[in-house]
Amino acid sequence: MNSALFHAARGRGRTSPNPTVGAVVVSPDGSVVGYGCTEKAGSRHAEVVALDMAGDRARGGTLYCTLEPCSHVGRTGPCVARIVESGIARVVASVGDPNPLVHGQGFAFLTAHGVGVEVGLGAARARALNQPFFTLVTEHRPFVILKAAISQDGCMAEAPGARTQLTSEAANRHAQRIRAEVDAIGVGVGTILVDDPLLTARGAYRERPLVRVIFDRTLRTPPGARVLSTPEAGPVMIVTNGAGAARAEVRRRLEDRGADIEVVEDGTLRSALRTLGDRQIGSFLLEGGPTLHQGAWDEGVVDFVRLYVTPHVLGSSGVRLLNGRPFSSAALVERRVHPLGPDVLIEGYVHGPH
Ligand SMILES: NC(=O)c1ccc[n+]([C@@H]2O[C@H](COP(=O)([O-])OP(=O)(O)OC[C@H]3O[C@@H](n4cnc5c(N)ncnc54)[C@H](OP(=O)(O)O)[C@@H]3O)[C@@H](O)[C@H]2O)c1
């Protein structure tokens, strides 16, 4: 199962909105005869990749897989039929698939066809790999990662509206790799006005377009914003409310620049996230700035926090992360700490995995 989990991790960021799954086939004499991970959406599932490699050597063997094999015909055929056909005697799976189209039916099909089924080995690691998938399927919204660079004294910027570079090269590279994995990233209009970021994944391999989201209730995004000059990187969605949408001339100029204006009447992030869920966005990296982060925290929509803590001290004029709200990185669940050059990455779940 360790090997299957290793293969599942290879697919991270490439299979959305499908889960990333790993599979290993072990023949009756104990040899590994096949392995694989899910290919991009619409292509072969991990179980089929591993069984194709194993061929006849799968007969009588064990299939280890990190998720319940599918039992429905989606973009590809059902894996369970293929498993039965291959002569596999036993399936060991980490977790059940919460997708209502599968949800136990994969295991039931296998059992009904005489295949032994065991569930639970490596469950925590398998769930951790697929948080976006589990959140999207069970809550119809993306898994939200709040990301911020903060100084040693907990500030995101030197002063309100001041462009402040905090992180080192090593931390920037890490942040770009994370951008390359998620389905979408989001910023508030304040960050667009101050930093004018490109919001692209640079120096990291990404094979899918990256959806860039700007939260802007009054349509203050300038039509000349740099993010609108990079359509090849992915669509730009501006989330506004009725008041913003009513500014017809500004809206038209932004649409002429390729922006997709999404009207969320109640202006809440929760409703905006449902809209992203409708678009099959499973992972959403909220990059700030501080006002947007505070809004997300107050609405209780943050699932995971990723902080790059730098050695700077910004002092009393600095803009504080979450501005005095009760938050301690020490309270993050399954907290991990990694040094990144002079900076330190602290990350963990707000409540725990889904
Ligand atoms: N250290 C870091 O990691 C980092 C990251 C990004 C930015 N920054 C810094 O942060 C500063 C900009 O911060 P900021 O706080 O002014 O900008 P921001 O958080 O990027 O944007 C704030 C604006 O977003 C809009 N918004 C839309 N929906 C919202 C919601 N549900 N909740 C809250 N806001 C919502 C609001 O404008 P409307 O009411 O008009 O919609 C609000 O004024 C700059 O100095 C930038 O360099 C630091």
The ligand as a Tripos MOL2 file, in Angstrom:
@<TRIPOS>MOLECULE
LIG
   48    52     1     0     0
SMALL
NO_CHARGES

@<TRIPOS>ATOM
      1 N1          1.9890   38.8260    2.5830 N.am      1 LIG1
      2 C1          1.1360   38.2610    1.7560 C.2       1 LIG1
      3 O1          1.0390   37.0440    1.6650 O.2       1 LIG1
      4 C2          0.2670   39.1290    0.8840 C.ar      1 LIG1
      5 C3         -0.5730   38.5370   -0.0750 C.ar      1 LIG1
      6 C4         -1.3900   39.3550   -0.8280 C.ar      1 LIG1
      7 C5         -1.3670   40.7290   -0.6130 C.ar      1 LIG1
      8 N2         -0.5420   41.2680    0.3100 N.ar      1 LIG1
      9 C6         -0.5290   42.7090    0.5780 C.3       1 LIG1
     10 O2         -1.8070   43.0500    1.0580 O.3       1 LIG1
     11 C7         -2.0990   44.3960    0.6950 C.3       1 LIG1
     12 C8         -3.4680   44.4710    0.0840 C.3       1 LIG1
     13 O3         -4.3770   44.0330    1.0530 O.3       1 LIG1
     14 P1         -5.8800   44.4600    1.1330 P.3       1 LIG1
     15 O4         -6.3710   43.9420    2.4290 O.co2     1 LIG1
     16 O5         -5.9770   45.8950    0.8310 O.co2     1 LIG1
     17 O6         -6.4730   43.7260   -0.1230 O.3       1 LIG1
     18 P2         -7.1850   42.3440   -0.4290 P.3       1 LIG1
     19 O7         -7.4440   41.5660    0.7820 O.co2     1 LIG1
     20 O8         -6.4330   41.7260   -1.5390 O.co2     1 LIG1
     21 O9         -8.5280   42.8730   -1.0550 O.3       1 LIG1
     22 C9         -9.4800   43.4290   -0.2240 C.3       1 LIG1
     23 C10       -10.7310   43.7630   -0.9770 C.3       1 LIG1
     24 O10       -11.3250   42.5740   -1.4780 O.3       1 LIG1
     25 C11       -12.6940   42.8410   -1.6890 C.3       1 LIG1
     26 N3        -13.5440   41.7450   -1.2500 N.ar      1 LIG1
     27 C12       -14.4450   41.1040   -2.0280 C.ar      1 LIG1
     28 N4        -15.0830   40.1700   -1.3480 N.ar      1 LIG1
     29 C13       -14.5980   40.2050   -0.1040 C.ar      1 LIG1
     30 C14       -14.8920   39.4780    1.0700 C.ar      1 LIG1
     31 N5        -15.8440   38.5350    1.0920 N.pl3     1 LIG1
     32 N6        -14.2130   39.7660    2.1970 N.ar      1 LIG1
     33 C15       -13.2600   40.7150    2.1910 C.ar      1 LIG1
     34 N7        -12.9320   41.4500    1.1040 N.ar      1 LIG1
     35 C16       -13.6070   41.1990   -0.0350 C.ar      1 LIG1
     36 C17       -13.0140   44.0870   -0.8740 C.3       1 LIG1
     37 O11       -13.2400   45.1420   -1.7920 O.3       1 LIG1
     38 P3        -14.7420   45.3980   -2.2640 P.3       1 LIG1
     39 O12       -15.5490   45.6110   -1.0200 O.co2     1 LIG1
     40 O13       -14.6280   46.5770   -3.1410 O.co2     1 LIG1
     41 O14       -15.1500   44.1660   -2.9670 O.co2     1 LIG1
     42 C18       -11.7670   44.3850   -0.1020 C.3       1 LIG1
     43 O15       -11.5300   45.7530    0.0880 O.3       1 LIG1
     44 C19        -0.9880   44.8540   -0.2150 C.3       1 LIG1
     45 O16        -0.0890   45.6050    0.5300 O.3       1 LIG1
     46 C20        -0.3440   43.5560   -0.6540 C.3       1 LIG1
     47 O17         1.0060   43.7320   -0.9850 O.3       1 LIG1
     48 C21         0.2560   40.4900    1.0830 C.ar      1 LIG1
@<TRIPOS>BOND
     1     1     2 1
     2     2     3 2
     3     2     4 1
     4     4     5 ar
     5     4    48 ar
     6     5     6 ar
     7     6     7 ar
     8     7     8 ar
     9     8     9 1
    10     8    48 ar
    11     9    10 1
    12     9    46 1
    13    10    11 1
    14    11    12 1
    15    11    44 1
    16    12    13 1
    17    13    14 1
    18    14    15 2
    19    14    16 1
    20    14    17 1
    21    17    18 1
    22    18    19 2
    23    18    20 1
    24    18    21 1
    25    21    22 1
    26    22    23 1
    27    23    24 1
    28    23    42 1
    29    24    25 1
    30    25    26 1
    31    25    36 1
    32    26    27 ar
    33    26    35 ar
    34    27    28 ar
    35    28    29 ar
    36    29    30 ar
    37    29    35 ar
    38    30    31 1
    39    30    32 ar
    40    32    33 ar
    41    33    34 ar
    42    34    35 ar
    43    36    37 1
    44    36    42 1
    45    37    38 1
    46    38    39 2
    47    38    40 1
    48    38    41 1
    49    42    43 1
    50    44    45 1
    51    44    46 1
    52    46    47 1
@<TRIPOS>SUBSTRUCTURE
     1 LIG1         1 GROUP 0 **** ****
